[in-house]
Amino acid sequence: MTLGLLPLRPLDASADGFRNDALFNVTMLMVTVLFVIVTGILVWSVVMHRKGRHRAQYERGIGRRHLLFTIVITAVIFFGVDGTLLVDSYLDLDQVLWKFPRAEDHPLEIEVLAQQWSWNVRYAGPDGRFNTPDDVVTLDDLHVPVGRAVVVHMKSKDVVHSFYLPNFRVKQDVLPGIETRAWFAAKRAGTYELGCAQLCGVNHYKMRGLVTVESADAFDGWLRTQSAIGKARWDEDDTDAHWGWPWD
Amino acid sequence: MGLIFSRDHKVIARQFLWLGLAFLAVGGAMAIVIRWSLAYPGRAIAGYVVTPSSYTTLFTMHGTIMIFFAVTPILIGAFGNFLIPLQLGARDMSFPTLNMVSFWTQLVASIVAVAAWLVPASANAGWTGYPPLSTPVGTPGIGQTLWTLALILAGASTTMGAVNYITTVLRERAPGMTLMRMPLTIWGLWLTSILNALFVPVLGAAMLLLLSDRLFGTHFFVAGVMVRAGGDPLLYQHLFWIFGHPEVYILILPVWGIVGDLISFFARKPAYGYRMSVISMATVTVLSSLVYGHHLFVAAMTPMLGRAFMVLTLLISAPAMILFLNWMHTLWRGSIRLEVPMLFTLGVLFVFGVGGLTGLFLADIPQDVYLHDTFFVVGHFHLIMAAAVFLGSFAAIYFWFPKMFGRSMSRTLGTIHFAITLPCLVVIFGGMLLLGNAGMQRRLYDPSAYELFRPLRPWNVALTHTAFLLAAAQLLFVWNFFASLLRGKPATDNPWSVGTLEWTHTTTPPGPHNFAEIPTVRHGPHEFNHPQLDGDGDKDWLGQAEKLPGDPE
């Protein structure tokens, strides 16, 4: 997204992405103030104390007074800026990023198997269990309902990938051999992009999928239709297609 | 033969300088082609079309070459070798033969690295070489194997240098040259060498395991349903960044040292809070080994580790801030000479300021989750590892060129070089921050594959054109360097009027054993406008070995 020519963050389609953006804005404000002050002093020093204006002062900055001066300024900036950042981030971690929805919240659980260079997506289907005939399996096509928390369980088939939803402020590496997770909730219907953020080979730039956010009814309808089609085409012997995995 | 297989630290320093500058040119040319491709994917440049595969090779080799074959030889190989004995009052390094072997190992490593790039199946896994992409699963072919080998060899060279530098600083100082009288440049180089000795071997270990996976079919780093192997790809990421994060400080610490000295030299004021600065640099050195986990915030890290690494990463900003405050305080009420090395030094302060502040965003986990692996990260680390490090290297080259080659560089050309270079660097890497914040990932051959990034095209084009201007400005430097080498004004022994030993006690250029007589050191490196010098005419500096009335014999 751009404002005129100025690049801005992509449209925020998630329920909690605004927190991430707010954190960025607060940090930006703090570092801009710091930067302007520091640059101002630097320019002022260079202009006011350039050669020929006066003799340089002999000041080695040794002694308790100087030490205290430097430490106090450092402490003010450190606890002010870094402290604010740390507290805000901890809140964000506890309240959003690492606060995965619990089972009683009935999140939508999805399995993603990344491979060079596409995203295999699997829904459990009506029976609620993965790797069964009524599963819905798509390629580069993620469907989620508005307002319901989505938990994505990920594995990679080959190399390291990274599940990246810029419009939802979500990013999580996908590794072979272990399962990783991420969660989000969509608040705005529409079509968005799913990308890979970790170099995964020559066609890394093509590893792109779409995310369709739709109403709960539309989503349920889509899932039912797809499940019926999938069930009709279920082939017990095609073991490669049964890449889903059980988990709790 | 004496000039080729030389054990003289000054000759080896120049050999490292030529090698580093040559690779800087190669790495820079690669950057230009990468930028071209980002603006105009698939369009020919000078008859050469960048394909997705050659693009991947280009950014892989650009990173590898710049870090291991350009910056390391220039800053550590060339200036470390040249300055450590000269500034400490030593006749040579502790181990001159090891020093020579270090250079020749680096040269062999460089040749292998070029081969990794030019062979048909070239290295293709990024400068970080994450497995399984860097194993035969993702990148079969000889190029990636050569890449692994090149890093092992370069690491061996760096480790040899590090052992030598550490020992030389500890054992070869002139009488009276206490640790707290060493120029800050030497502090920077010494702390860097300690980090190199501790952490480059970790990279070596990771590369050996990777090589084994590639050549002998082991599965240290291979896993997944397809290969049905039980290795651990994450282990490599840990090993790589245990080295990789200190590496950032390995490259910036010498620059901090150089900046600390040059600010004092050209403000004609003692370096403010010298001891505070030294302690801060040492603190950063220690902390730098405890923060690497912030590279793995989205990789799969337990929350407890994530929080710990976040706090440790934020901690590093405190000593960095003290250093910065001391630099500013040194400028304050100085008598500032805007000579070319000083301009570049001030440039370092500026870009390091921006680069350091943008690190705050990446240090904390929620923000890093969004910004990770985007151009924000690319802009951030280029501001430090490219902009600050190269501006610092230029400052060092302009400053020590007369001592190295006996002639002066042109001030006019140097000033123009600076005036174009600094704004270009800020625009290019600052622009990358904006693109990253707009969501654009790194390492995309064609960003317009994503609809989201199509509106960013004008920015990519503008940054590319700025990069062309930046490259053109570097031709001024090349011209200045060679013209001065051949026809520059012969330099006096101490053209900058400073008090460190390489200027006060050696000829220009220094003779075979550096010093006619090893001086006895009595003062710190930054004694300008000392009260006891009052009324001494134009001379406002005090040599480190100069005797003041009242000094003991």
Chai-1 contact restraints between the chains, C-beta under 6 A:
chainA,res_idxA,chainB,res_idxB,connection_type,confidence,min_distance_angstrom,max_distance_angstrom,comment,restraint_id
A,T2,B,P455,contact,1.0,0.0,6.0,A-B,restraint_1
A,P7,B,L434,contact,1.0,0.0,6.0,A-B,restraint_2
A,P7,B,L435,contact,1.0,0.0,6.0,A-B,restraint_3
A,P7,B,A438,contact,1.0,0.0,6.0,A-B,restraint_4
A,P7,B,L456,contact,1.0,0.0,6.0,A-B,restraint_5
A,P10,B,G439,contact,1.0,0.0,6.0,A-B,restraint_6
A,P10,B,L452,contact,1.0,0.0,6.0,A-B,restraint_7
A,N20,B,P366,contact,1.0,0.0,6.0,A-B,restraint_8
A,N20,B,Y370,contact,1.0,0.0,6.0,A-B,restraint_9
A,L23,B,P366,contact,1.0,0.0,6.0,A-B,restraint_10
A,L23,B,Q367,contact,1.0,0.0,6.0,A-B,restraint_11
A,F24,B,Q367,contact,1.0,0.0,6.0,A-B,restraint_12
A,T27,B,L360,contact,1.0,0.0,6.0,A-B,restraint_13
A,T27,B,F361,contact,1.0,0.0,6.0,A-B,restraint_14
A,V31,B,L357,contact,1.0,0.0,6.0,A-B,restraint_15
A,F35,B,L357,contact,1.0,0.0,6.0,A-B,restraint_16
A,V38,B,G353,contact,1.0,0.0,6.0,A-B,restraint_17
A,S45,B,L331,contact,1.0,0.0,6.0,A-B,restraint_18
A,S45,B,W332,contact,1.0,0.0,6.0,A-B,restraint_19
A,V46,B,I336,contact,1.0,0.0,6.0,A-B,restraint_20
A,H49,B,R333,contact,1.0,0.0,6.0,A-B,restraint_21
A,H49,B,G334,contact,1.0,0.0,6.0,A-B,restraint_22
A,H49,B,I336,contact,1.0,0.0,6.0,A-B,restraint_23
A,R50,B,I336,contact,1.0,0.0,6.0,A-B,restraint_24
A,K51,B,S335,contact,1.0,0.0,6.0,A-B,restraint_25
A,K51,B,R337,contact,1.0,0.0,6.0,A-B,restraint_26
A,A56,B,R268,contact,1.0,0.0,6.0,A-B,restraint_27
A,A56,B,K269,contact,1.0,0.0,6.0,A-B,restraint_28
A,A56,B,G334,contact,1.0,0.0,6.0,A-B,restraint_29
A,A56,B,S335,contact,1.0,0.0,6.0,A-B,restraint_30
A,A56,B,N529,contact,1.0,0.0,6.0,A-B,restraint_31
A,Q57,B,R333,contact,1.0,0.0,6.0,A-B,restraint_32
A,Y58,B,N529,contact,1.0,0.0,6.0,A-B,restraint_33
A,Y58,B,P531,contact,1.0,0.0,6.0,A-B,restraint_34
A,R60,B,P270,contact,1.0,0.0,6.0,A-B,restraint_35
A,G61,B,Y272,contact,1.0,0.0,6.0,A-B,restraint_36
A,G61,B,G273,contact,1.0,0.0,6.0,A-B,restraint_37
A,T70,B,I322,contact,1.0,0.0,6.0,A-B,restraint_38
A,T70,B,L325,contact,1.0,0.0,6.0,A-B,restraint_39
A,T74,B,A318,contact,1.0,0.0,6.0,A-B,restraint_40
A,T74,B,M321,contact,1.0,0.0,6.0,A-B,restraint_41
A,T74,B,I322,contact,1.0,0.0,6.0,A-B,restraint_42
A,I77,B,M321,contact,1.0,0.0,6.0,A-B,restraint_43
A,F78,B,A318,contact,1.0,0.0,6.0,A-B,restraint_44
A,D82,B,L314,contact,1.0,0.0,6.0,A-B,restraint_45
A,D82,B,S317,contact,1.0,0.0,6.0,A-B,restraint_46
A,L85,B,D364,contact,1.0,0.0,6.0,A-B,restraint_47
A,S89,B,D364,contact,1.0,0.0,6.0,A-B,restraint_48
A,S89,B,P366,contact,1.0,0.0,6.0,A-B,restraint_49
A,D92,B,P366,contact,1.0,0.0,6.0,A-B,restraint_50
A,L97,B,P366,contact,1.0,0.0,6.0,A-B,restraint_51
A,W98,B,P303,contact,1.0,0.0,6.0,A-B,restraint_52
A,K157,B,G224,contact,1.0,0.0,6.0,A-B,restraint_53
A,K157,B,V225,contact,1.0,0.0,6.0,A-B,restraint_54
A,K157,B,M226,contact,1.0,0.0,6.0,A-B,restraint_55
A,D158,B,M226,contact,1.0,0.0,6.0,A-B,restraint_56
A,V159,B,P132,contact,1.0,0.0,6.0,A-B,restraint_57
A,V159,B,L133,contact,1.0,0.0,6.0,A-B,restraint_58
A,V159,B,G138,contact,1.0,0.0,6.0,A-B,restraint_59
A,V160,B,Y130,contact,1.0,0.0,6.0,A-B,restraint_60
A,P166,B,G439,contact,1.0,0.0,6.0,A-B,restraint_61
A,R169,B,Y370,contact,1.0,0.0,6.0,A-B,restraint_62
A,K171,B,V298,contact,1.0,0.0,6.0,A-B,restraint_63
A,K171,B,V369,contact,1.0,0.0,6.0,A-B,restraint_64
A,K171,B,H372,contact,1.0,0.0,6.0,A-B,restraint_65
A,Q172,B,V298,contact,1.0,0.0,6.0,A-B,restraint_66
A,D173,B,V298,contact,1.0,0.0,6.0,A-B,restraint_67
A,D173,B,A299,contact,1.0,0.0,6.0,A-B,restraint_68
A,L175,B,P233,contact,1.0,0.0,6.0,A-B,restraint_69
A,P176,B,A223,contact,1.0,0.0,6.0,A-B,restraint_70
A,P176,B,G224,contact,1.0,0.0,6.0,A-B,restraint_71
A,G177,B,A223,contact,1.0,0.0,6.0,A-B,restraint_72
A,G177,B,G224,contact,1.0,0.0,6.0,A-B,restraint_73
A,T180,B,A300,contact,1.0,0.0,6.0,A-B,restraint_74
A,E193,B,Y450,contact,1.0,0.0,6.0,A-B,restraint_75
A,E193,B,L452,contact,1.0,0.0,6.0,A-B,restraint_76
A,A197,B,D373,contact,1.0,0.0,6.0,A-B,restraint_77
A,A197,B,Q441,contact,1.0,0.0,6.0,A-B,restraint_78
A,L199,B,G126,contact,1.0,0.0,6.0,A-B,restraint_79
A,L199,B,R443,contact,1.0,0.0,6.0,A-B,restraint_80
A,G201,B,G138,contact,1.0,0.0,6.0,A-B,restraint_81
A,V202,B,P52,contact,1.0,0.0,6.0,A-B,restraint_82
A,V202,B,S53,contact,1.0,0.0,6.0,A-B,restraint_83
A,V202,B,T56,contact,1.0,0.0,6.0,A-B,restraint_84
A,Y205,B,L444,contact,1.0,0.0,6.0,A-B,restraint_85
A,Y205,B,Y445,contact,1.0,0.0,6.0,A-B,restraint_86
A,Y205,B,D446,contact,1.0,0.0,6.0,A-B,restraint_87
A,Y205,B,A449,contact,1.0,0.0,6.0,A-B,restraint_88
A,K206,B,A449,contact,1.0,0.0,6.0,A-B,restraint_89
A,R208,B,A449,contact,1.0,0.0,6.0,A-B,restraint_90
